[in-house]
Amino acid sequence: MAQTAAPRPPCVPPIAAEWTLPAAWRTLDFISDLHLQACEPATVQAFRRYLHATQADAVFLLGDLFEVWVGDDALLDPGSFEADCAATLREAAARRPLFFMQGNRDFLTGAQFDALCGTTTLADPTVLDCGDQRILLSHGDALCLDDTEYQRFRAMARSAAWQAAFLAQPLPLRREQARGIRQESESRKRESRG
């Protein structure tokens, strides 16, 4: 007997936000999926060097800048990895605009992130109007439609109720939960490849 595929949800493209860029901007840098984390200091240092050296008129950080983000209050933890990253971003934002789009690892960033890091958060998706061309920006995880397990988690984790409940927990507990979620995800990836 032939199996039929599960029906897909109707594909309704999200309405994109639009930004008109200043005509004087000639060079734009786009970065995504750096997955910065304290246990990979070489990657963090390379990112710092890049931010210091780039000659771009603006930098667009298109999601998953961090391996995991457990809430903006982590920025207020003196000497923490997050606080150090905020200082790096703030310094770079003093020289040129930094735009940030949430990814599937750092979707819990909020207004405090922008305020402390000097970034401007963009909606996903966003269209840049660059005069003679238009550029569509998206982190892209919303397009992984075949990964139904992830899409269910994404819908749950992007809900205001889930986020409020998660963020109401103490920061150390959120960090521990995030580690557990990441370990479980990596284990599932290994099993699916094996």
Secondary structure, DSSP 4 states (H G I P E B T S, - for coil): -PPPPPPPPP--PPPPEEEEPPTT---EEEE----B-TT-HHHHHHHHHHHHH---SEEEEES-SBS----GGGGGSTT-HHHHHHHHHHHHHTTS-EEEE--SSSTT--HHHHHHHTEEEEPSSEEEE-SS-EEEE---GGG-TT-HHHHHHHHHHTSHHHHHHHHTS-HHHHHHHHHHHHHHHHHHHHHHH-
